[in-house]
Amino acid sequence: MKVSLTIDSEFKETKVKIETPKLSESVQELLEFIKGRETEFLVGKIGEMQHILKPEDIHYFHTEKEAVIAVTSTGSYRLKEKLYELEEILPSSKFIRLSKSVIANLYELNRFEASFNGTLCVYFKSGAKEYVSRTYVNHIKEALKMNRRKSE
């Protein structure tokens, strides 16, 4: 991998350009790192009080009455962002979609169990639980490296 850096006071903003023949794991990790640096905090509200939230402190996001709620160990905060916007700005190496209405912090997951209908029930370190819809089961198994063959 070749890396070049150009510093010029004439530049108005920082621009990162990656040229690659294919999207390899190392390029994906680099993109995740850059994307993760951009989202240093989110603003959540409880009533009229606004709170600064670090993404790594958020256990999961879910929708509730057409609002997006960030759940942390200190409480639940209403965000202005939509789930699809959060999915775009948060690093996929740390946050994963569980269903149409939930995005979870992978580092806050504690355990899970299979449900009878093909879904997974995910338990967080906090004791909260959410369900992984069938659409996202394989995605979460890949993220948690559970799809390995038995011979490995």
C-alpha positions, 0 to 999 in steps of 0.5 A: 500500500502506497501512502502520500500526504500533501500539506498546503495552506491553500487547501480549504479542507482535508480531503482523503482519496483512496485509489484501489483495484478492489475493496480489501479488508485493510482498505475497509479498516482504513475507511472505518477508522476515518469514518469513526474519527468524524463522529466524535460525539452526538447530541441527545436530549432529555426534555429540553436539556441537551447532552453530549454523548460519545458513540462508544458510551451508547449501548444501542439506538432504537426507534420509539414513537417516530423518534430515535433514542440512544440508550446509555448507562446513564439514561435514554436520550432523544436524537435528531438523527434518523437510524439510517443516518447513524448507520452511515456515520458510525463505524460498522466495525463497532455498530451493527444493525439488529433490525429495522428499528435497532442499531447496537454497539457490538462492544456492549453485547453480552450474550444471545440466544436463538428464538424459535422463529429464526431470530436471535435475542441479544442481551446487552451488558446492561441487562437490556435485550433486543431482537435480531430480525431474520434479515440481519441474523447472518450479518450479525453472525459474520460481525461476531465471526460465528459463521466459521466452518467447524473444521476451522 
